[in-house]
Amino acid sequence: MVNKKGQGSILGLSFGTIFSIIIIVFILAVSGIVIVKFLDFNKCGQIGIFLEDFEKFIEDAWNSPRTGEDFNSVLPKNIEFVCFTDYNSPIARNDDVGDEVDLYKSQGYNLYFYPRKNTCEFNRANIPHLDIENITASVNPYCIAVNNGKIDIEVIKELNQRLVKVR
């Protein structure tokens, strides 16, 4: 009798077993891609929530006669700065942060995140009622550091002032 054990197998495994292993590897790879995309979506959500909450906080401060409260929020850990820019004044920073400002110059935004590549499509915004001239008087753009995904922005509006300042 002839032994046919070697036919229809590779390394002693049947084609059915090899096919099953390939399917399992494919499912694990697709699962990994889905998890990474979901985590990126979470980062975009954090940025969107920050912008929505910050704009509402500024609106509330603008509507009040006087305020001096802190705005605390969470952003993705790969964002380094939240920057405020006055495009009617010269840009005073000569670093990567200042270089990215030119990308938004003609678009009328006064807030952007640095680095831009880590921010999904929410990398800039126009927040109304900010005293941009005062905020950027010492340095333009004025940037506030994000520390380990947390940001603390002091929001100030003095009595009889029309606009809100941040520090």
trRosetta pair geometry for C-beta under 8 A, 3 or more apart (Angstrom, degrees):
i j d omega theta_ij theta_ji phi_ij phi_ji
3 6 7.6 70 119 1 93 88
4 7 4.8 -36 -177 22 85 122
5 9 7.6 -41 159 31 59 137
6 9 6.6 -122 -161 55 33 100
8 14 6.6 3 134 -139 95 77
8 15 6.2 -82 180 -13 78 108
9 12 6.0 14 148 -147 131 13
9 13 5.8 165 -163 73 97 31
9 14 5.3 -55 -101 -93 96 43
9 15 7.1 -124 -98 -33 48 66
10 13 6.1 -27 69 58 66 86
10 15 7.7 77 3 -82 95 65
10 18 6.3 43 46 -68 114 150
13 17 4.5 -113 -177 83 102 131
13 18 5.5 119 117 -53 121 89
14 17 4.9 99 57 5 77 100
14 18 7.2 -144 98 -1 42 88
15 18 5.6 -55 -145 41 37 112
15 19 6.0 41 155 -22 69 107
16 19 5.7 -53 -144 37 27 112
16 20 6.4 30 153 -21 62 106
17 20 5.6 -52 -149 34 31 113
17 21 6.6 32 152 -19 64 103
18 21 5.7 -52 -151 34 33 112
18 22 6.6 34 151 -19 64 104
19 22 5.7 -53 -150 35 33 113
19 23 6.5 34 152 -19 65 105
20 23 5.7 -53 -148 36 32 112
20 24 6.4 34 153 -20 65 105
21 24 5.7 -52 -148 35 32 112
21 25 6.5 32 153 -18 65 105
22 25 5.8 -54 -148 36 31 111
22 26 6.4 33 152 -20 64 107
23 26 5.6 -55 -148 37 31 114
23 27 6.3 32 154 -19 66 105
24 27 5.8 -53 -147 36 31 111
24 28 6.4 30 154 -17 64 106
25 28 5.8 -56 -149 38 30 111
25 29 6.4 31 153 -20 65 106
26 29 5.8 -55 -148 35 30 111
26 30 6.4 26 157 -14 65 106
27 30 5.9 -55 -145 40 30 108
27 31 6.2 34 154 -22 64 108
28 31 5.6 -54 -145 36 30 115
28 32 6.5 34 154 -22 63 103
29 32 5.8 -52 -152 32 31 112
29 33 6.7 30 152 -17 63 104
30 33 5.7 -53 -150 35 35 112
30 34 6.4 36 152 -20 66 105
31 34 5.7 -54 -148 36 32 112
31 35 6.4 32 154 -20 65 105
32 35 5.8 -54 -147 35 31 111
32 36 6.5 31 155 -18 65 105
33 36 5.8 -55 -150 36 31 111
33 37 6.4 29 154 -16 65 107
34 37 5.8 -56 -147 39 31 110
34 38 6.3 34 153 -22 65 107
35 38 5.6 -53 -147 35 31 114
35 39 6.5 31 154 -18 64 104
36 39 5.8 -55 -150 36 31 110
36 40 6.5 33 151 -18 64 104
37 40 5.6 -52 -149 36 34 113
37 41 6.4 39 150 -22 65 103
38 41 5.5 -50 -150 33 33 115
38 42 6.6 41 148 -24 63 100
39 42 5.3 -45 -152 28 37 117
39 43 6.9 41 148 -20 63 97
40 43 5.6 -48 -154 30 38 113
40 44 6.6 37 149 -17 66 102
40 120 7.4 135 170 -83 89 104
41 44 5.6 -52 -150 36 36 112
41 45 6.3 41 149 -23 65 105
42 45 5.5 -53 -150 35 32 116
42 46 6.6 38 151 -23 64 100
43 46 5.7 -49 -152 30 33 113
43 47 6.7 30 152 -15 64 103
43 76 4.1 31 -142 -81 99 137
43 78 7.7 -5 -139 36 140 109
43 118 7.7 -93 170 170 142 79
43 120 6.7 161 105 -35 95 114
44 47 5.8 -55 -153 36 34 110
44 48 6.3 34 151 -18 67 108
44 120 3.8 76 -104 -59 100 166
44 121 7.5 32 -137 28 118 74
44 122 6.4 128 -155 11 75 118
45 48 5.6 -56 -145 39 32 112
45 49 6.2 32 157 -18 67 106
46 49 5.9 -55 -146 38 28 110
46 50 6.3 34 153 -23 63 105
46 74 6.0 -81 -154 110 115 89
46 75 5.8 137 140 -136 116 37
46 76 5.5 141 72 -45 141 74
47 50 5.6 -51 -149 33 31 115
47 51 6.5 28 155 -17 65 105
47 75 6.5 57 -89 -139 67 88
47 76 6.9 -29 -50 -5 94 104
47 79 7.7 134 -92 -53 105 151
47 113 7.0 -62 -133 -38 120 160
47 119 5.9 122 -114 -158 158 80
47 120 6.2 -174 43 35 147 116
47 122 4.3 151 125 87 124 133
48 51 5.9 -55 -148 36 30 108
48 52 6.3 27 156 -15 65 109
48 122 5.5 -141 -71 -76 69 163
49 52 5.8 -57 -145 40 30 111
49 53 6.0 25 159 -14 67 111
49 73 7.8 177 114 -160 91 117
50 53 6.1 -64 -144 43 24 105
50 54 5.9 21 161 -19 65 114
50 73 4.9 115 -121 153 88 146
50 74 7.4 -132 -77 71 105 45
50 75 5.6 21 -66 -85 156 89
50 151 7.8 56 -141 43 129 132
51 54 5.9 -55 -138 39 25 109
51 55 6.2 25 162 -18 62 108
51 111 7.9 159 -120 100 92 138
51 122 6.2 -130 -18 -174 145 124
51 125 5.1 159 -142 -61 122 159
52 55 6.1 -57 -148 36 24 108
52 56 6.5 21 155 -14 61 109
53 56 5.8 -59 -150 39 31 110
53 57 6.2 34 152 -23 67 107
53 71 7.7 151 130 -166 99 111
53 73 6.1 154 85 -101 137 129
54 57 5.5 -52 -145 35 32 114
54 58 6.3 31 155 -17 65 104
54 71 6.1 87 -117 167 76 151
54 73 6.8 -61 -61 -28 96 156
54 111 8.0 164 118 -166 146 171
54 127 6.7 -61 123 -110 105 138
54 153 7.5 40 -128 46 111 150
55 58 5.8 -53 -147 38 31 110
55 59 6.3 35 151 -21 64 107
55 125 7.4 -106 -65 157 116 142
55 127 5.5 -146 -102 -127 79 89
55 128 7.6 58 -150 30 96 78
56 59 5.5 -53 -146 36 32 115
56 60 6.4 34 154 -19 65 103
57 60 5.8 -52 -149 35 29 110
57 61 6.4 28 151 -17 63 106
57 69 8.0 -126 -169 92 108 120
57 71 4.8 96 148 -106 165 125
57 155 6.3 -158 144 -44 109 167
58 61 5.6 -54 -146 38 33 111
58 62 6.1 36 153 -23 65 107
58 127 5.6 80 33 173 167 117
58 128 7.4 154 116 75 127 58
58 129 5.6 155 151 77 104 112
58 130 6.4 -38 -155 -67 141 86
58 155 6.8 -142 -95 -138 64 134
58 164 5.4 -176 -154 68 84 157
59 62 5.6 -54 -146 35 29 114
59 63 6.4 23 155 -14 63 109
59 128 7.5 47 -85 74 85 100
59 129 6.7 128 -96 26 49 149
60 63 5.9 -60 -148 40 30 108
60 64 6.5 27 154 -22 65 108
60 67 7.9 92 118 -74 83 164
61 64 5.8 -59 -148 33 32 109
61 67 4.5 -116 -135 54 87 150
61 69 7.3 -143 -92 40 111 105
61 129 7.8 157 79 127 89 131
61 155 5.1 -116 -78 150 161 125
61 157 5.0 150 164 -10 97 129
61 164 4.8 82 108 -114 123 137
62 128 7.9 -22 -46 115 168 86
62 129 3.9 -36 -89 -177 148 152
62 157 6.7 176 -92 -92 38 155
62 163 7.3 -20 -116 -137 100 39
62 164 5.3 -85 -72 -34 80 117
64 67 5.0 77 82 -44 137 111
64 157 6.7 129 76 72 91 136
65 159 5.9 16 157 -118 93 75
66 157 6.1 -160 -137 98 35 81
66 158 6.3 1 -125 -159 93 26
66 159 4.7 -22 -74 -65 119 73
67 155 6.4 -11 116 113 118 96
67 156 6.9 -168 93 -140 70 28
67 157 4.9 38 39 39 87 97
67 164 7.8 -9 59 -125 117 106
68 154 7.4 -5 -171 -175 67 97
68 155 7.6 180 -142 88 24 57
68 156 5.3 23 -111 -114 71 77
68 157 7.9 -138 -60 36 56 53
69 154 7.8 179 102 -151 28 57
69 155 5.7 -11 70 59 72 100
70 152 5.5 -11 -173 -170 121 92
70 153 6.9 144 -161 74 65 40
70 154 5.5 -39 -101 -98 74 59
70 155 7.1 150 -115 13 20 81
71 152 7.4 153 78 -158 50 42
71 153 4.5 -17 59 63 102 96
71 154 7.8 -168 17 -80 75 12
71 155 5.4 63 -21 -25 107 120
72 150 7.2 -9 -166 -171 90 96
72 151 7.3 167 -148 88 46 53
72 152 5.3 -7 -101 -106 79 75
72 153 8.0 -175 -73 24 35 66
73 150 7.6 163 87 -152 39 55
73 151 5.5 -14 62 60 83 96
73 153 7.9 -4 15 9 103 105
74 149 5.7 14 -160 153 82 94
74 150 6.0 -32 -105 -99 65 61
74 151 7.7 169 -96 18 17 80
75 79 4.8 -64 140 55 126 137
75 82 7.5 -178 -48 -56 162 112
75 113 7.5 -177 -164 -127 143 130
75 146 5.3 -66 61 -139 129 142
75 149 5.8 -159 70 -156 56 57
75 150 7.7 171 26 -84 76 14
75 151 5.8 35 0 -12 116 119
76 79 5.3 97 70 -7 82 100
76 118 6.5 -150 96 156 133 108
76 119 7.9 -171 39 -101 129 56
76 149 6.4 -72 166 -119 14 95
77 146 8.0 -175 -137 131 34 117
77 148 6.2 -16 -126 -164 100 42
77 149 4.2 -45 -79 -60 72 101
78 115 7.7 -58 151 45 88 98
78 118 4.2 -141 116 -153 112 147
79 82 7.5 41 152 -59 123 74
79 113 5.1 -48 -144 -173 122 118
79 114 7.2 107 -163 73 74 39
79 115 7.5 -146 -125 35 52 55
79 118 5.6 -163 -73 101 65 123
79 119 6.4 75 -95 -82 113 93
79 146 5.1 34 103 41 88 163
79 149 7.9 89 46 -111 90 54
80 114 5.6 -55 64 102 97 85
80 115 6.4 50 15 -16 111 73
80 145 6.9 -46 168 -142 66 71
80 146 6.0 -178 -175 42 14 99
81 97 6.3 5 52 -117 155 129
81 113 7.2 157 86 -159 56 49
81 114 4.3 3 56 52 101 110
81 143 4.1 -5 -171 -173 133 120
81 144 6.6 137 -157 66 75 39
81 145 5.9 -45 -99 -102 75 44
81 146 6.4 -150 -80 -1 21 90
82 111 6.7 -6 -180 -167 92 100
82 112 7.9 173 -156 89 53 30
82 113 6.0 -28 -104 -103 63 68
82 114 7.9 -164 -76 19 19 79
82 143 6.9 151 76 -154 37 67
82 144 5.1 -18 62 59 91 95
82 146 6.5 93 -19 -53 88 102
82 151 6.1 51 -1 -142 131 156
82 153 7.3 -59 79 -73 140 127
83 97 6.4 156 -78 -173 151 112
83 101 7.4 -100 126 -86 145 98
83 111 7.1 153 82 -153 49 50
83 112 5.5 -20 63 64 98 76
83 113 7.5 161 18 -99 83 17
83 114 5.8 48 -14 -15 122 115
83 141 4.2 46 176 142 116 136
83 142 6.8 152 -156 79 67 40
83 143 4.1 -28 -96 -96 87 85
83 144 7.6 -178 -81 17 40 63
84 110 6.0 11 -155 158 75 83
84 111 5.8 -21 -99 -96 66 70
84 130 6.9 -135 -146 162 130 149
84 132 6.4 -154 166 -127 107 81
84 135 5.0 -38 111 131 146 140
84 136 6.2 -141 110 -59 94 99
84 141 6.1 164 75 -166 38 90
84 142 4.8 -16 59 62 97 95
84 143 7.6 -175 19 -78 63 39
84 166 6.6 144 -39 59 154 126
85 91 7.6 -8 -147 -105 111 93
85 101 5.4 162 -119 -139 150 114
85 104 7.2 115 63 83 152 126
85 109 7.5 48 56 103 113 76
85 110 6.0 -157 59 -150 65 48
85 111 7.7 177 17 -77 81 23
85 112 6.9 1 0 14 123 105
85 132 7.5 -3 96 -159 29 119
85 136 6.6 74 -139 -87 28 148
85 140 6.3 92 -141 -172 63 84
85 141 4.0 -43 -86 -102 86 107
85 142 7.8 -174 -73 23 43 65
86 89 4.5 36 102 22 114 108
86 110 7.3 24 -83 -132 48 96
86 132 4.5 145 -86 146 93 107
86 133 5.8 98 -116 -89 151 48
86 135 7.5 154 -42 67 109 90
86 136 4.3 -156 0 52 112 148
86 140 5.4 -71 43 -131 92 128
86 141 7.9 163 15 -105 59 62
87 104 7.8 -125 -77 109 127 84
87 105 5.4 142 -136 -146 123 66
87 108 7.5 -104 27 -107 149 36
87 110 8.0 -114 -9 -95 94 68
88 133 7.7 -33 67 -89 120 94
89 133 7.3 126 -34 -125 130 71
89 136 6.3 171 55 114 142 125
89 140 5.1 174 96 -49 118 174
90 140 6.9 125 89 72 46 132
91 98 5.2 131 161 -159 119 100
91 101 5.3 159 -118 84 137 148
91 102 7.3 -76 -22 -60 162 81
91 140 5.8 -120 -123 111 41 94
91 141 6.9 -11 -136 -23 89 75
92 98 7.4 -125 76 -111 35 131
92 139 5.2 -130 80 -149 132 62
92 140 4.9 95 7 47 101 73
93 97 5.5 -39 134 84 155 99
93 98 3.1 -168 90 -60 93 118
93 101 7.5 117 52 -10 113 136
93 139 6.7 66 -59 179 92 105
93 140 7.4 -136 -11 92 87 43
93 141 6.4 -48 2 34 131 72
94 98 5.8 -35 -71 52 17 154
95 98 5.5 100 48 14 56 100
95 99 7.2 -103 112 -8 34 94
96 99 5.4 -52 -147 33 35 117
96 100 6.6 35 157 -20 66 102
96 114 7.6 133 115 -166 95 124
96 115 7.5 -24 140 -102 126 98
97 100 6.2 -58 -157 31 29 107
97 101 7.2 43 145 -34 60 97
97 114 5.1 -2 -118 -127 87 166
97 141 6.7 -122 148 58 106 116
97 143 6.0 -51 -169 -53 151 153
98 101 5.5 -39 -159 9 41 120
98 141 6.9 -179 -99 17 63 93
99 102 6.5 -46 -174 16 41 110
100 103 5.6 -38 -171 14 56 118
100 104 7.7 33 146 -4 72 100
100 112 7.2 -155 128 120 113 142
100 114 6.1 153 55 -110 154 100
100 115 7.3 -174 -70 -140 157 60
100 116 5.5 178 -154 -24 134 121
101 104 6.3 -73 -166 42 43 98
101 105 6.8 70 141 -64 73 86
101 112 7.5 169 -107 44 60 142
101 141 5.5 -177 -92 -28 132 123
102 105 5.3 -16 -150 -25 44 122
103 116 7.1 -16 67 -70 156 167
104 107 5.0 -78 -163 43 64 117
104 109 4.9 -64 -179 47 128 117
104 112 5.8 -152 -30 -60 161 146
104 124 5.4 169 -113 -119 138 157
107 124 7.1 69 100 116 139 152
108 126 5.9 0 126 -89 86 137
109 112 6.1 79 124 -58 133 98
109 124 4.2 13 -174 165 168 117
109 125 6.1 112 -148 73 108 15
109 126 5.0 -117 -121 -66 54 77
110 125 7.8 -48 55 97 65 60
110 126 5.6 79 13 -133 87 61
110 127 6.0 -102 73 38 110 77
110 130 6.0 178 123 63 148 137
110 132 5.2 -97 -148 -95 132 135
111 124 6.6 151 90 -159 58 57
111 125 4.8 -17 68 63 109 86
111 126 7.3 172 22 -95 86 21
111 127 5.2 46 -13 -6 132 111
111 130 8.0 124 -50 -14 105 166
112 116 7.1 -17 170 -92 116 95
112 123 6.0 25 -157 149 90 73
112 124 4.1 -18 -101 -103 92 84
112 125 7.6 166 -81 19 50 60
112 141 7.9 -55 45 -144 100 162
113 116 6.8 130 85 -100 76 48
113 118 7.5 -107 131 77 120 86
113 119 4.5 139 77 -94 135 145
113 122 7.7 48 5 115 134 75
113 123 5.3 -110 47 -150 98 63
113 124 7.4 -132 12 -68 72 49
114 143 6.8 -29 23 -130 134 134
115 118 5.4 80 75 7 87 104
115 119 7.7 -162 100 -19 50 100
116 119 5.9 -71 -159 24 40 120
116 123 4.7 60 -148 -167 79 145
119 122 5.9 -116 161 78 94 66
119 123 3.8 115 91 -94 136 83
120 123 7.2 -177 69 -46 49 82
122 125 7.4 7 -170 -54 80 104
127 130 5.3 62 97 -26 101 126
129 163 5.8 178 -178 -136 57 72
129 164 5.4 45 135 11 95 106
130 135 6.5 -16 167 -18 106 144
130 163 6.3 46 147 -179 14 110
130 164 5.8 -55 -109 71 49 87
130 165 7.6 99 -161 -101 70 30
130 166 6.9 -27 -139 -8 110 108
131 134 4.1 3 134 32 115 117
131 135 6.0 138 91 -25 71 89
131 161 7.4 -39 -61 169 143 122
131 162 7.9 122 -82 80 103 76
131 163 3.6 133 -66 109 86 124
131 164 6.3 -168 -5 70 90 29
131 165 4.9 -36 51 -76 120 75
132 135 5.5 -55 -137 38 33 113
132 136 6.0 3 171 5 69 112
133 136 6.7 -73 -143 51 19 90
133 137 6.6 50 151 -67 59 87
134 137 5.6 -19 -151 -26 33 118
134 163 7.5 157 20 91 126 122
134 165 5.4 -67 104 -103 126 114
135 142 5.2 -136 150 37 86 151
135 165 5.8 175 -74 -146 83 75
135 166 5.8 25 -119 47 124 80
136 139 6.8 -91 -158 89 64 39
136 140 3.9 61 178 -95 118 89
136 141 6.4 -59 -117 -134 118 38
136 142 4.9 -140 -96 -18 64 106
138 142 7.2 77 60 -97 87 110
139 142 5.7 120 79 -90 83 68
142 166 7.9 153 109 84 131 97
144 151 6.4 89 121 -158 115 109
144 153 5.8 65 144 -97 175 89
144 166 7.4 -77 -42 142 140 117
144 167 7.9 122 -92 151 119 30
145 151 7.8 -172 103 -117 42 85
146 149 6.7 20 163 -107 106 14
146 150 7.0 153 -168 67 70 29
146 151 4.9 -45 -111 -72 76 101
147 150 5.6 -34 73 64 78 85
147 151 7.4 139 21 -85 70 49
153 166 5.2 -17 179 -161 109 116
153 167 7.5 144 -168 68 61 38
154 166 6.5 138 77 -162 57 56
154 167 4.3 -20 63 62 114 91
155 164 6.1 -7 -170 179 93 119
155 165 7.6 151 -158 83 45 48
155 166 5.7 -21 -100 -102 60 77
156 164 7.0 147 75 -166 43 68
156 165 4.7 -25 67 68 98 97
156 166 7.3 170 19 -88 80 25
156 167 6.7 29 -6 -1 121 106
157 161 5.7 -154 -167 73 71 116
157 163 7.6 -144 -119 117 97 29
157 164 4.8 -49 -73 -108 106 74
157 165 7.1 157 -79 19 51 73
158 161 4.6 78 62 -11 82 127
161 164 8.0 126 114 -78 118 35
